[in-house]
């Protein structure tokens, strides 16, 4: 069911603009008759449970030069049970599509049914773990379940297609990384395509081929080595940047591959597998995930895949005519609750350009230079062919050469040969254009590359060539404004064509200029230092203001399109948006500190920033400067958690022999949906948690047995717990010990056997109690039903050492989250809660009764083996009109782990914001999205701490920290959450 009123659905379904066709050829998509380069980045709304901040991230992407956003849609996030679907609150993906449209971003819709994405089960809902169908095939039971999901999600996506005028969706993914092409898979793909078309999806279909496998290419555009399918476009993914080593050392760069028109033909040629469709990289690595027990690699990954990587690798893609280019991830976010798959922990920061705390990393600013170039030169990039080979004077530098025959423009990409060299190399090359033959001299220093243009229309100017890179161009009334950039201290040269000698005024910087009357060439020579400003008038062209920035200065430029034309700003602040009306210019953005502001292109006399009037002064180059810096953020103070009144309460009552489990499910001989290697032993009961409708988090088992043989004391518990899962066991209330699953490897073992000696057991009736923490279900990347590997207990044997296994019969009962599939929190959804006693009775929720809780300090020794709860009320009074990102820190955060053995589930106002494992790590700092908190009231932090009860395993100090604070931000989004959602 759709959790929307009929009126809301009707309003959402009404087209907001005229329909546009989406066509394509070998060069690019053609939307509404216009060629486009789709420069996109991936974000996952389900990894940011704060819909207002979806706009924050999308606005930041737009400011960084992106014109597209790719959304995965997670089936599990919306469906706690068969036939039950929820698209309200944090699951209101309709709102995400609306925000993308409102911000002027194309959307690539990736709806599954299988998405992988380092999610539990690869995005399959919990109830699919008890579905015995062979997934990702034409198995009727699987397709029936898939049809349910597609009916729901396609109805949302169909309302927002550019082809219907309802939105900006331009492409739809049928399946993800399906590397098997047997007949049963082909029939499944055909079914998905037919179902999507029947559901009203009219934009082109694609499949994302893992590692450039030549699978599911369009039938009308398939290379001899390819495997065609029911797609319109061929897309692939690749992560060529490599990862840091185990010591968080970025080491040396990799070589950038050719995946388009410069690739060698063959099965891994990338775009050449579909020669008639545009180069489409559905996932280009902008980072990499991290795993339980690592030394913490996100910061290192961000450095390894930083400025130089972006210029070399993404530049190589552009020159290879990859004109649909999607970064994975632009913003990683948080795998909150039980979202993460076994191979990742809570943080999904990914080393992405936009960090988990939504701050811009340094690499984001270099990416902005590329994004602004793509927006400025998009018409050239969208229709290129290989030009004549160019040889350089230095064999350590290669220059790729493309030509847009329609426009006559040459695109020249200079990079080391091979591209992993780190030397400083000067070089020169000859290029012949319609303007003549020229020798161009430049340099490449370290991991770097340069995308240069020749014979190019700079608005109403003509660029013969430049060794500086284009960043922005605009018309400012009667004059043109152009922004170029280069590396600090490097020499640069720009040549412009005029009918006669123009007048050159150097307003700032050191520029030497000469005019070649025979050719009509104005040659400007300079050093990239600060901001060079040159005004050129006459010569038969409109006036030109040429801005030439060095690296640091260039990264502080921003540009926006308004109804009155394009603007350019120079400021350390983030400029989100610009609007011009009768009252003047209205800018919105964020300041991390007091920030100067210069503006070009605004023919106004009044301006505001975040609603505050600015006093403007006209500068010699015609720009406007704010007379006073933009105000920085106010001081942010947060409570000292150590000084608050904490209370504590013991959990794990299930360990006590007398606990009443009469309403628990009785383990029986039902047929298990677990795949072959984790099926129950023949003759033994089915124990896997999902077979009983419990899928996430902790699950409890209580087993009763009678013994007459004192030697029958060897207990073996085969269990599945995902990455860093665990098991604790008791007999007759006596703690036997605990067992933890594999960590410290990128692809850990997710099942194991725990063995315990029960000691001397008196004849008679006894009670076993076992808690298993399921840290998620396997993905199904290989299409082998690995997602159905059992979780919880799989088999339990009690016998004498050396005797017959399963000698003592055990009668088991099982309990997971309250209500199982029918008990999902209607606000927080099916992935929030597990099966701890405190979760089942609501101890994690705001407003829970204080009865039974005693004063304590977070660092007090554990009261007993098992789980205990800590809770505190945290008052906040954060400054208004600010974006304050808070985090929860445990112990020393610059170390990946400690010698204390404990783990804590973190609940903030009832929201499960992740799991801290002190001795496994590496995560010790947890991001709390602003929408989860009441910024001007009382908040509840509850920690469910699990230990072996040893005093030395007490929780480390817990702190509330300010991760990032800016003046600005975005307004809360009332349309995406019901009243009282967050607290």
TARAUR-V71094 format. One line per field, one symbol per residue. ss: DSSP state (~ for helix, > for strand, _ for the rest). psi: psi as a letter, one per 20 degrees, with the letter a starting at -180 (. if undefined). Layout:
ss->???
psi->???
//
This chain:
ss->_____~~~~~~~~________>>>____>>>__>>>_>>>>>>_~~~___~~~~~~~~~~~~~____>>>>>__~~~~__>__>____~~~_~~~~~~~~~~___>>>>>________>~~~~__~~~~~_________~~~~~~~~~~~~~~~~~~~__>_______>>>>>>>>______~~~~~~~~~~~~~~~~_____>>>>>>~~~__>>>>________>>>___>>>>>>_______________________________~~~~~____>>>>>>>____________~~~~~~~__~~~~~~~~~~~~~__>>>>>>>__>__>_____>______>______>_____>_~~~~~~~~~~~~~~~~~~~~___>>___>_>____>>>>>>>>____>>>>>>>>_______>>>>>>>>>>__>>>>>>>>>>___>>>>>>>>>>__>>>>>>__>>>>>>>>__>>>>>>>_____>>>>>>>_____>>>>>>__>>>>>>____>>>>>>>___>>>>>>>______>>>>>>_~~~~__>>>>>>__>>>>>>___>>>>>>>>__>>>>>>>>___>__>>>______>>>__>>>_>>>_____>>>___>__________~~~__>>>>>__~~~_________>>_________~~~__________~~~~____>>>>>>>>>>>______>>>>>>>_>___>>>>>>__>>>>>>>__________>>>>>>>______>>>>>>>>>>>>__________~~~___>>>>>>>>___________>>>>>____~~~__>___>_______~~~~~____________>>>_________>>>>>>>>>>______>>>>>>>>>____________>>>>>>__>>>>>>>_______>>>>_~~~_____>>>>>>>>>>___~~~____>>>>>>>>>>______~~~_______
psi->qplqqhhgggghippirqqqqorraigrqopkjppqponrqpqohijnlnhhighgghhggghjjqjqpppqpoghhiniqpipqpkrcijmihhghgggghjkpqpopnibhpiekkqpjjiqrhiiijpjqoqkajphhghggghgghgghhhgghikqhiijibjpiqppgrplnjpkrghhhhgghggggggghjjoirqqrqoppkkqlqlqqhjmprhiroralrhqpqrrqmiirrqrijlpibqrrppqojcijqpqrikichiinijqqponhoppjbqrrqpjrjoighgghgglbggggggghghgghjkniooopoqhpgbpmrckgqrhiragpkgikrhorhjjqprhhhhhhhggghgghgjghghimqrpaqqpqrioijpqoqoqpohgijqpppopqqorijqjropqrqrpppaiiapqpppaqpobnrrpoqqqlpondjroogrqiqqphqqrpncirqppprrrqpiqqqpppqpqhrprppoohqroppqqpohhhkpoppqrpoocopppppqajjrqqpoopoqrggghijqqqqprhjaqqpqoqiqpogrqppahibpoqqaqpirpprpqpqiomriqqqokipqqoqpprhjirppphqqppaqrpppqqohhiroqrqppbkiiiphjpokhjqpppakqpqiqrgikqqqpiqqpiphhijjphqbqpqppppqpqioiimjoppoprpjapkrrpqqqpkippharqqrprjqhnrqjqrpppqpiappqqaprpqppppoolrqqrlhjkjkhijpqqbqgqpporqpiapqkhpppoqqqpbqpichjjppigirijgqbkqghhhjkhiqqjqqipiqqqrqhjqqqhrqbpqqpqqpopqmqqrkqoooqrpqpboijqhrrjpnrqppopokipojrppogigaipjpppoqhihqoikbqqppppopprjiphikrqrppqpqohppqpcaqqqnhijqqpjgh.
//
